[in-house]
């Protein structure tokens, strides 16, 4: 079966723009329902798809954080080119890290960081994310177990320098959290790994703004935009965005 690749999307709502950012080994599906919800509440939402994501595993492992960051910048510039002078940014997991970095380096009205890691994940953990992505992708292609095992063996012999670079981005973002002066909403699932729960508190405690909130979701894990409490997540993001200072 041929896998239908996810695509970037733009949902046009009102004259307030939100850049939505997905996770590592994820895709724009991570934030698609959130985008539709915000569109219904008057926001124009744009979500870029990072290079190599949503495609064959070999495409993913030959890209890296520099490529993905350029896709984020291109997404921001797309909204600027469309005439949006004020932009908020929201992202989950790696998208949360990128949202923080956008807030550090570019002009934003507000930031929503969801389940972003601020402590380095081990190379093994990151590799397992890629391995799981490859396995799921091949199952969607209807490959049998023998074919999957054969491909994974080749994977083990393939250098993945992007994983070390991803570790560095996490470390670098944590070191610069005090550069964030925009309003920020930090969202975290209580069923997520402890690394992420500790990270949420680190972000909240370290950003250099008094206009900050942190919210916890008792029945949610890592990708809270798709989990049991997703409707509450969408509502909380919308409420936060409505508190920001937007031009008439």
C-alpha positions in Angstrom: 0.0 0.0 0.0 1.3 3.4 -0.9 1.6 5.8 2.0 0.0 9.2 1.4 2.5 11.7 2.6 1.3 14.5 4.9 1.6 18.0 3.6 2.1 21.5 4.9 -1.3 23.3 5.5 -2.7 26.8 5.7 -6.1 27.3 7.3 -7.3 30.8 6.6 -9.4 32.3 9.4 -9.0 35.9 10.5 -6.2 38.5 10.5 -4.3 36.9 13.5 -1.8 34.3 12.5 -0.4 31.3 14.3 2.6 29.2 13.2 2.0 25.5 14.2 5.0 23.2 14.5 5.0 19.4 14.7 7.3 16.9 16.5 10.4 14.9 15.6 9.4 11.9 13.4 5.9 13.4 13.5 4.1 15.4 10.8 1.6 18.2 10.3 -1.0 15.7 11.5 0.3 16.4 15.0 -1.2 19.9 14.8 -3.9 19.5 12.1 -6.9 19.4 14.4 -5.6 22.2 16.5 -5.2 24.3 13.4 -8.8 23.6 12.3 -10.1 24.5 15.8 -8.2 27.8 15.8 -9.4 28.6 12.3 -12.9 28.2 13.5 -12.1 30.7 16.2 -10.8 33.4 13.9 -7.1 32.5 13.5 -5.2 31.8 10.3 -2.9 28.9 10.9 0.1 27.7 8.9 2.0 24.5 9.6 5.2 23.6 7.6 6.3 20.0 7.2 10.0 19.5 8.1 12.2 18.1 5.4 12.3 14.2 5.4 9.3 13.9 7.7 6.2 12.0 6.7 8.3 10.2 4.0 10.3 7.1 3.6 12.6 6.5 6.6 15.7 7.0 4.4 14.5 10.5 3.6 14.3 11.3 7.3 17.8 10.0 8.3 19.5 12.1 5.6 18.1 15.4 7.0 18.8 17.2 10.2 17.9 20.0 12.6 19.4 22.6 10.4 17.0 21.6 7.6 14.0 21.4 9.9 14.8 24.9 11.4 14.9 26.3 7.9 11.4 24.9 7.3 10.3 26.7 10.5 11.8 30.0 9.3 10.2 29.5 5.9 6.8 29.0 7.6 7.2 32.2 9.6 8.3 34.1 6.5 5.3 32.7 4.5 2.9 34.2 7.0 4.8 37.5 6.9 4.7 37.5 3.0 0.9 36.9 3.3 0.6 40.2 5.1 0.4 39.1 8.7 2.4 41.6 10.8 1.7 39.7 14.1 2.3 36.0 14.6 2.0 33.7 17.5 3.8 30.3 17.5 2.7 26.9 19.0 4.5 23.6 18.8 4.6 20.1 20.3 7.7 18.2 21.3 10.4 19.2 18.8 7.9 21.8 17.6 7.9 23.1 21.2 11.6 23.6 21.1 11.4 25.3 17.8 8.5 27.5 19.2 10.8 28.6 22.0 13.6 29.4 19.5 11.3 31.4 17.3 10.4 33.4 20.4 14.1 34.0 21.1 15.1 35.0 17.5 12.0 36.5 15.9 9.1 38.8 16.7 6.1 36.9 18.1 3.0 37.9 20.0 3.1 34.8 22.1 4.4 31.3 22.5 2.8 27.9 23.2 5.3 25.2 24.2 3.8 21.7 24.5 5.8 18.8 25.9 9.2 20.2 24.8 12.3 18.5 26.2 14.8 20.7 28.0 17.0 17.8 29.1 19.1 15.9 26.6 17.6 12.7 25.4 20.1 9.9 24.9 21.2 9.0 21.4 19.7 5.6 22.0 16.3 7.1 22.8 16.4 9.3 19.7 17.5 6.4 17.6 14.6 4.3 18.8 12.3 7.1 17.8 13.6 6.8 14.2 13.5 3.0 14.3 9.9 3.0 15.5 9.0 5.5 12.8 10.6 3.3 10.2 8.8 0.2 11.5 5.4 1.9 11.5 6.0 3.3 8.0 6.9 -0.1 6.6 3.9 -1.7 8.2 1.7 0.9 6.4 3.4 -0.2 3.2 2.4 -3.8 4.0 6.0 -5.0 4.2 6.3 -8.4 6.0 8.4 -9.0 9.1 11.3 -10.3 7.1 11.5 -7.2 5.0 11.2 -5.0 8.0 14.0 -6.8 9.9 16.2 -6.6 6.8 15.7 -2.8 6.5 16.3 -2.2 10.2 19.6 -4.1 10.0 20.7 -1.7 7.3 19.5 1.2 9.5 21.8 0.1 12.3 24.8 0.5 10.0 23.8 4.0 8.8 25.4 6.9 10.6 22.9 9.4 12.0 24.8 12.6 12.8 21.5 14.5 13.1 20.8 12.8 16.4 23.8 14.4 18.1 22.8 17.7 16.5 19.3 17.3 17.9 20.8 16.8 21.4 22.8 20.0 20.9 19.7 22.0 19.9 17.9 20.9 23.1 20.9 22.0 25.2 21.3 25.3 23.4 17.6 26.1 23.8 17.7 25.5 27.5 20.7 27.8 27.9 18.9 30.7 26.2 15.5 30.4 27.8 16.0 33.7 29.6 15.9 35.5 26.2 12.2 34.8 26.0 10.2 37.9 26.9 7.0 37.2 25.1 3.9 35.9 26.8 4.1 32.1 27.0 1.8 29.1 27.8 3.5 25.9 28.8 1.4 22.7 28.4 2.4 19.2 29.6 0.8 15.8 29.8 1.1 14.1 33.2 1.4 10.7 31.6 4.5 11.8 29.6 8.0 10.7 30.6 9.5 12.4 33.6 12.1 14.1 31.4 9.3 16.1 29.7 7.5 16.9 32.9 10.7 18.2 34.5 11.3 20.2 31.3 7.9 21.9 31.5 8.8 23.3 34.9 12.3 24.3 33.8 10.8 26.3 30.9 8.2 28.0 33.2 10.7 28.8 35.8 13.4 30.2 33.5 11.7 32.3 30.8 12.2 36.0 31.3 8.5 37.1 31.4 5.9 37.6 34.0 3.2 36.8 31.5 3.5 33.0 31.8 1.2 30.1 32.5 1.7 26.4 32.9 -1.1 23.8 32.6 -1.1 20.0 33.2 -3.3 17.4 31.6 -3.8 14.4 33.9 -4.9 11.9 31.2 -2.5 12.9 28.5 0.9 11.6 27.4 3.4 13.2 25.0 1.5 14.3 21.8 -1.2 16.1 23.8 -2.7 17.6 20.6 -3.9 14.1 19.7 -4.5 12.6 23.1 -7.6 12.1 25.3 -7.7 15.7 26.5 -7.0 17.3 23.1 -10.3 19.3 23.1 -9.2 20.9 26.4 -5.8 21.6 24.9 -7.3 23.4 21.9 -9.6 25.4 24.2 -6.7 26.4 26.5 -4.5 27.4 23.5 -7.4 29.5 22.1 -8.0 31.2 25.5 -4.3 32.1 25.7 -4.2 33.5 22.2 -7.2 35.6 22.9 -5.3 37.2 25.8 -2.5 38.4 23.6 -2.2 42.0 22.3 -3.3 41.9 18.7 -3.8 45.0 16.5 -7.4 45.7 15.5 
